[in-house]
Amino acid sequence: ASLPAGSLPRLDDVGIDKTVLLFTVLVALATGVVCGLAPALRAFRTDLQESLKSGGRGSTAGRSEHRTRALLVISEVALALVLLVGAGLMLRTFQQLQAVDPGFDPHHLLTLEVAAGGKAYRTGPSRIRFFEQLRPRLEALPGVESVSLINHLPISGDIWTLGIIIYGRPDPPPGQQPTAAYRVVQPGYFATMKIPMLQGRDFDNHDIRDTTPVAIVNEVLAKRHWPGENAIGQRLRLGANWMTIVGIIKNVKQTDWTENPDDEIYLPYAQSDAGFSFMTVVMRAHGDPLALRKPVEEQVRSLDKDVPIAHVQSMEQVIADKLWRGRLAMTLLGLFAAVAVSLAALGIYGAISYSVSQRTGEIGIRMALGARSGDVLRMILLQGLTVVGIGITVGLFGAWMLTRTLGSLLFGVTARDPVTFIAVPIILIALSVVACCLPALRAS
């Protein structure tokens, strides 16, 4: 339910399946039967003479039983550590993803897609006029700070590219022409998105048809094609049109959150020949942007009730939908790790507690002979933590080998991240100390 629409094929078909549920119940029952049979068979085959000898030596369980319990605890600790390391790596990855600078401020931004199609908007000027009329209506709404439009929203929208030619330079050989992504925006887009203007100016109401074609480029394009020069005033051709660069903006994430931005050009919407029928409205609000949803839809329909509206969401939701893979992996691994840690803690507590109950006579004799409570406490803790230490060692080796499979999901951290590989054993040791202390305190 937490996944964005369209993220997985046939996501709507996923649910609680009766067959899967029945299978899971049968597996749980079979596990209980198998785990119950093992000690039952052992009790059935026990050599009474050997058992009495074993019990006489301090009322401790036989060595084979001790080894079996220790092996179970070691397995639980090792599995818990592997899963915890995986969850830790995904948590660190998600933190790195959230710390990425997209080049704009996503907070308090509402986005929605509006399509001016049909008979009423067959021509470019009619489409341009519709969106020019829509913008002041939205700006007049209470709680709105600024409004603008773009054809394709960064991060979530499509990306269109065209070949570019730099004025005054020879045409590149066929197939080697540089390309750039291009977007069409209304004036005020960069201010609304809080994209820093590094040089030059924004588009204004004078950048319309029959005036000098202008463009704004990102920092990557300016440095790549005019290194050490000022790109303002330079000319380039995008498609068939020559245009003059009037501004340079900070690089903005385009479609991939983890990739470095490539060359990008912004064009004024009023200068487009055909006038795009599909535009995305971006609105910066003073408070919660989603509170503007209903009044915005009312304003669009008051201008034209037949114009469709889609994907009304905050920019933070847009980014969250883009990061769903990392969030899902982190959530699942975290849940599995939490279950594994709980089982490991219960296993340690159960094994140590059972061992203490079997050694009640021995502990009583030790204390009668002068052992102090602290001595008994250390003895029980050492017994438990020795097993835990072996489990952690095995688990670290397993995690070291298996976390390489997470490589494609990681960002900003390596599969052998030292912070994770140090923090996880410390967490497990702390939990193990608590699990060992309860029976150890009771014994002392």
matplotlib code that plots the C-alpha trace (Angstrom):
import matplotlib.pyplot as plt

x = [0.0, 2.9, 4.3, 3.6, 1.2, 2.8, 6.0, 5.5, 3.7, 0.2, 0.6, -3.2, -3.4, -1.2, -3.1, -3.5, -3.8, -5.7, -3.3, -0.2, -1.8, -2.7, 0.9, 2.4, 0.2, 1.2, 4.9, 4.5, 2.8, 5.4, 8.2, 6.6, 6.3, 9.9, 11.3, 9.3, 10.4, 14.1, 14.2, 11.5, 13.6, 16.7, 14.8, 13.6, 17.2, 18.8, 21.2, 19.9, 23.3, 25.1, 22.4, 22.7, 26.5, 26.0, 23.5, 25.8, 28.6, 27.2, 23.6, 24.6, 23.1, 25.1, 27.7, 25.7, 22.7, 24.8, 26.4, 23.0, 21.7, 24.9, 24.7, 21.1, 22.1, 25.1, 22.9, 20.3, 23.0, 24.7, 21.5, 20.4, 23.8, 23.6, 20.1, 21.1, 24.1, 21.8, 19.3, 22.0, 23.5, 20.0, 19.4, 22.7, 21.8, 18.4, 20.1, 22.5, 19.6, 17.7, 20.8, 21.2, 20.8, 18.3, 19.1, 15.8, 13.7, 11.0, 9.3, 5.9, 5.6, 2.3, 2.5, -0.3, -0.6, -3.0, -3.8, -5.2, -6.3, -9.4, -11.0, -10.7, -6.9, -5.9, -3.5, -0.3, -1.5, -4.8, -2.8, -0.3, -3.2, -5.0, -1.9, -1.2, -4.8, -4.5, -1.4, -2.7, -5.9, -3.8, -1.4, -4.5, -5.4, -4.8, -1.7, 0.0, 3.5, 4.3, 3.2, 4.8, 4.6, 7.0, 6.3, 8.1, 8.7, 12.2, 12.7, 9.3, 8.6, 9.9, 13.1, 13.4, 16.7, 17.8, 21.2, 22.9, 25.2, 27.5, 27.7, 31.0, 32.3, 32.5, 29.6, 30.6, 30.8, 27.6, 26.8, 29.0, 26.7, 26.3, 22.8, 21.0, 17.8, 15.3, 12.4, 9.8, 8.9, 6.9, 8.5, 9.1, 9.7, 13.2, 12.1, 9.1, 11.3, 14.1, 16.6, 19.6, 20.3, 24.1, 24.4, 22.1, 18.4, 15.1, 12.6, 10.0, 6.9, 8.9, 10.2, 7.4, 7.0, 8.6, 11.2, 14.9, 14.8, 16.5, 17.5, 18.7, 21.3, 22.5, 26.0, 27.1, 26.4, 28.0, 31.2, 31.4, 31.0, 32.5, 35.2, 36.8, 34.5, 31.3, 28.4, 26.0, 25.4, 26.7, 24.5, 23.5, 21.2, 18.7, 17.0, 16.4, 16.4, 19.3, 18.9, 20.9, 21.8, 20.5, 20.9, 22.8, 21.2, 22.5, 22.4, 19.1, 18.5, 16.8, 15.3, 17.7, 18.1, 21.6, 23.1, 24.9, 22.9, 23.7, 23.5, 20.1, 18.4, 15.3, 13.1, 10.3, 6.9, 5.6, 8.3, 7.4, 6.0, 3.3, 2.6, 2.6, -0.8, 0.4, 2.0, 2.8, 1.9, 4.3, 3.0, 4.9, 2.6, 3.1, 1.9, 0.8, 0.7, -1.9, -4.4, -4.5, -5.6, -9.3, -9.2, -6.6, -8.9, -11.8, -9.8, -8.8, -12.4, -13.7, -11.5, -12.4, -14.4, -13.4, -9.6, -8.3, -6.2, -3.9, -1.2, -2.0, 0.8, 3.4, 7.0, 8.0, 5.7, 7.2, 10.6, 9.4, 7.9, 11.2, 13.0, 10.6, 13.0, 15.5, 12.7, 11.0, 14.3, 15.2, 11.7, 11.7, 15.3, 14.6, 11.5, 13.3, 16.3, 13.9, 12.4, 15.8, 17.1, 14.1, 14.5, 18.2, 17.6, 14.9, 17.1, 20.0, 17.7, 16.1, 19.4, 21.1, 18.0, 17.6, 21.3, 21.0, 18.0, 20.0, 22.9, 21.0, 22.7, 26.1, 25.6, 24.4, 27.5, 29.8, 28.1, 28.2, 32.0, 32.5, 31.6, 30.2, 27.2, 29.5, 31.5, 28.3, 27.1, 30.4, 30.4, 26.9, 27.6, 30.9, 29.1, 26.4, 28.7, 31.1, 28.4, 27.3, 30.9, 31.1, 27.8, 28.9, 32.2, 30.3, 27.7, 30.4, 31.9, 28.5, 27.6, 31.0, 30.2, 26.5, 26.2, 27.9, 24.5, 23.1, 25.6, 23.0, 20.7, 23.4, 24.2, 26.8, 28.1, 30.0, 28.9, 31.7, 30.8, 32.9, 30.4, 27.7, 30.1, 31.2, 27.8, 25.8, 28.0, 28.0, 24.1, 24.0, 26.4, 24.4, 21.2, 23.0, 24.2, 20.6, 19.4, 22.2, 21.8, 18.2, 19.0, 22.5, 21.0, 18.5, 21.3, 23.4]
y = [0.0, 2.3, 1.9, 4.6, 3.7, 2.0, 1.1, -2.6, -4.6, -5.8, -4.2, -3.9, -7.8, -8.2, -9.2, -11.9, -15.1, -18.0, -20.6, -18.7, -18.2, -21.9, -22.9, -20.5, -22.0, -25.6, -24.6, -23.1, -26.3, -28.5, -26.4, -26.9, -30.7, -31.0, -28.9, -30.9, -34.3, -33.6, -33.4, -36.1, -38.6, -37.6, -38.3, -41.7, -42.8, -41.5, -43.9, -43.7, -44.7, -41.9, -39.5, -40.2, -39.7, -36.5, -35.3, -36.2, -33.9, -30.7, -31.2, -29.9, -31.0, -33.4, -32.0, -32.9, -31.0, -28.0, -28.1, -28.2, -25.2, -23.3, -24.1, -22.8, -19.5, -19.1, -19.6, -17.1, -14.4, -15.0, -14.6, -11.6, -9.9, -10.5, -9.1, -6.1, -5.3, -5.4, -3.2, -0.8, -0.5, 0.3, 2.8, 4.5, 4.5, 6.1, 8.8, 9.5, 9.7, 12.1, 14.3, 14.7, 18.3, 18.3, 21.9, 23.2, 23.5, 20.8, 22.0, 23.7, 23.0, 21.8, 20.2, 19.3, 18.4, 20.4, 19.4, 22.1, 19.9, 19.4, 21.6, 24.8, 24.6, 23.4, 26.2, 27.2, 30.8, 29.5, 27.1, 29.8, 32.2, 29.6, 29.0, 32.8, 33.3, 30.4, 31.6, 34.9, 33.1, 30.7, 33.4, 35.3, 32.3, 32.8, 31.1, 31.1, 32.6, 32.1, 30.1, 29.1, 26.3, 23.8, 21.2, 18.3, 18.4, 17.5, 14.0, 12.6, 13.9, 12.8, 14.2, 15.4, 16.0, 17.7, 18.2, 21.6, 23.6, 26.3, 29.5, 30.2, 26.7, 24.1, 21.6, 18.3, 15.1, 13.0, 11.1, 13.2, 16.2, 17.1, 16.9, 18.7, 18.1, 21.0, 22.2, 24.9, 27.2, 30.3, 33.4, 32.9, 29.2, 29.4, 31.7, 29.4, 26.3, 28.3, 27.4, 29.8, 32.0, 32.0, 34.6, 36.7, 37.0, 35.0, 35.0, 37.9, 38.9, 40.5, 37.0, 36.3, 35.3, 37.6, 38.7, 37.5, 33.8, 33.4, 30.5, 29.7, 26.9, 25.0, 25.3, 22.0, 23.1, 26.5, 25.1, 22.3, 24.5, 27.7, 26.7, 29.8, 32.1, 33.9, 32.0, 35.0, 36.4, 33.3, 31.8, 28.2, 26.3, 23.9, 22.0, 24.6, 27.8, 30.0, 31.5, 33.7, 32.7, 35.2, 33.2, 30.4, 28.4, 25.9, 22.3, 20.5, 16.8, 15.7, 12.2, 10.1, 11.1, 9.5, 10.6, 13.8, 16.3, 16.6, 19.5, 21.3, 24.2, 26.1, 27.9, 30.5, 29.0, 32.1, 31.7, 28.1, 27.7, 25.2, 25.9, 22.7, 21.5, 19.6, 21.7, 21.1, 23.8, 24.4, 26.4, 27.5, 27.8, 29.6, 26.5, 22.9, 22.8, 20.0, 22.4, 24.3, 21.2, 21.9, 25.7, 25.1, 22.6, 25.0, 27.7, 25.5, 24.4, 27.9, 28.8, 25.7, 22.9, 20.4, 20.7, 17.6, 17.7, 14.9, 14.0, 16.6, 16.1, 17.8, 17.9, 16.0, 13.2, 13.3, 12.7, 10.0, 8.1, 8.4, 6.8, 4.0, 1.2, 2.2, 2.9, -0.5, -2.4, -0.6, -1.3, -5.0, -5.6, -3.6, -5.7, -9.0, -7.8, -6.8, -10.3, -11.9, -9.8, -10.6, -14.3, -14.1, -12.3, -14.8, -17.7, -16.3, -15.7, -19.1, -21.0, -19.2, -19.4, -23.2, -23.7, -21.8, -23.8, -27.0, -25.8, -24.6, -27.3, -26.5, -22.7, -23.4, -25.4, -22.8, -20.1, -22.4, -22.7, -19.0, -17.8, -14.3, -13.1, -11.1, -14.3, -16.2, -13.2, -13.1, -16.9, -16.8, -13.7, -15.2, -18.4, -16.5, -13.9, -16.6, -18.2, -14.7, -13.9, -17.0, -16.1, -12.5, -13.8, -16.2, -13.5, -10.9, -13.4, -14.1, -10.4, -9.7, -12.2, -11.6, -7.8, -7.6, -8.6, -5.3, -3.3, -2.2, -0.8, 1.1, 4.8, 6.9, 3.8, 0.7, -2.9, -3.0, 0.2, 0.2, 2.3, -0.4, -3.3, -1.8, -0.5, -3.7, -6.0, -3.4, -3.3, -7.1, -7.4, -4.8, -6.8, -10.0, -8.6, -7.7, -11.2, -12.8, -10.5, -11.6, -15.3, -14.3, -11.9, -14.6, -17.1, -14.7]
z = [0.0, 0.6, -3.0, -5.6, -8.4, -11.3, -9.5, -9.8, -12.5, -11.4, -8.0, -7.6, -7.7, -4.7, -1.5, 1.1, -0.9, 0.7, -0.8, 0.5, 3.9, 4.2, 3.1, 5.7, 8.5, 7.5, 7.5, 11.0, 12.2, 10.6, 12.2, 15.6, 15.0, 13.8, 16.7, 19.1, 17.7, 18.1, 21.9, 22.2, 20.2, 22.2, 25.4, 24.0, 23.2, 26.3, 28.1, 31.7, 33.2, 31.2, 32.1, 35.8, 35.5, 33.6, 36.2, 39.1, 37.8, 39.1, 37.8, 34.4, 31.1, 28.9, 26.6, 23.4, 24.7, 25.5, 22.1, 20.4, 22.4, 21.7, 18.0, 17.8, 19.6, 17.3, 14.2, 15.5, 16.3, 13.0, 11.0, 13.0, 12.3, 8.6, 8.4, 10.6, 8.5, 5.4, 7.1, 8.3, 4.8, 3.4, 6.2, 5.5, 1.8, 2.4, 4.6, 1.7, -0.8, 1.4, 1.7, -2.1, -3.2, -6.1, -7.0, -5.8, -2.6, -2.7, 0.5, 0.3, -3.4, -5.0, -8.5, -10.9, -14.6, -16.8, -20.4, -22.7, -25.6, -27.8, -30.3, -28.2, -28.1, -31.6, -32.2, -30.3, -29.5, -27.9, -25.7, -24.7, -23.9, -21.7, -19.5, -19.3, -18.1, -15.6, -13.8, -12.3, -11.1, -9.2, -7.8, -6.4, -4.2, -0.4, 0.9, -2.5, -2.7, -6.4, -9.4, -12.7, -15.3, -16.9, -19.6, -17.7, -14.0, -12.9, -11.3, -12.3, -15.8, -19.2, -20.6, -24.2, -25.9, -29.1, -30.8, -30.3, -32.5, -31.0, -33.0, -34.6, -34.3, -37.1, -37.3, -35.6, -37.7, -38.2, -35.0, -32.8, -32.4, -28.7, -27.3, -24.4, -22.5, -23.0, -21.0, -21.6, -18.7, -17.9, -16.3, -12.5, -12.7, -11.2, -8.4, -7.6, -7.5, -5.7, -8.3, -7.9, -10.9, -11.1, -13.9, -16.1, -15.8, -15.8, -18.6, -18.5, -20.2, -23.1, -24.2, -26.6, -30.3, -32.8, -30.3, -30.1, -29.1, -25.7, -23.5, -20.0, -19.6, -16.6, -15.2, -16.7, -20.2, -19.7, -18.4, -20.9, -24.0, -22.8, -20.3, -18.8, -20.7, -19.9, -21.5, -21.2, -24.7, -26.5, -29.1, -29.8, -32.0, -30.6, -33.4, -36.1, -34.0, -33.0, -29.5, -27.2, -23.7, -21.1, -17.9, -16.2, -13.4, -10.8, -11.9, -11.2, -11.0, -14.2, -14.1, -12.0, -8.4, -8.1, -11.4, -12.1, -14.2, -17.9, -20.3, -20.0, -21.8, -20.7, -23.2, -22.6, -23.2, -25.0, -27.7, -28.5, -32.0, -31.3, -27.7, -25.6, -24.7, -21.7, -18.8, -15.2, -12.7, -9.8, -6.8, -3.7, -0.7, 2.6, 4.5, 3.6, -0.3, -0.3, 1.4, -1.9, -3.9, -3.9, -4.6, -7.4, -9.1, -8.8, -10.5, -13.4, -13.9, -13.7, -16.6, -18.6, -17.0, -19.8, -19.1, -17.3, -14.2, -13.1, -10.5, -7.9, -5.3, -3.3, -4.6, -1.6, -2.7, -6.1, -4.7, -2.2, -5.2, -6.9, -3.9, -3.3, -4.2, -1.5, 1.0, 0.3, 0.6, 3.9, 5.3, 4.5, 5.6, 8.8, 9.6, 8.9, 11.0, 13.9, 13.9, 13.7, 16.6, 18.7, 18.0, 18.8, 22.1, 23.1, 22.1, 24.2, 27.2, 26.8, 26.5, 29.4, 31.6, 31.0, 31.6, 34.9, 36.0, 35.2, 37.3, 40.3, 42.5, 41.2, 41.7, 45.2, 46.0, 44.6, 46.8, 49.8, 49.3, 49.2, 45.7, 45.7, 43.7, 41.4, 40.7, 39.7, 37.6, 35.7, 35.1, 33.6, 31.5, 30.2, 29.2, 27.3, 25.7, 24.5, 22.4, 21.2, 20.3, 18.1, 16.5, 15.7, 14.2, 11.9, 11.1, 10.2, 7.7, 6.2, 6.0, 4.4, 1.7, 1.2, 1.3, -2.1, -3.6, -2.3, -4.5, -7.0, -4.2, -2.4, -2.8, -1.0, 1.0, 0.1, 0.7, 3.3, 5.1, 8.3, 10.3, 9.7, 10.4, 13.7, 14.9, 14.3, 16.5, 19.2, 19.1, 19.2, 22.1, 24.1, 23.4, 24.3, 27.6, 28.6, 27.6, 29.6, 32.6, 33.5, 34.2, 35.5, 38.1, 39.1, 39.5, 41.6]

ax = plt.figure().add_subplot(projection="3d")
ax.plot(x, y, z, "-o")
ax.set_aspect("equal")
plt.show()
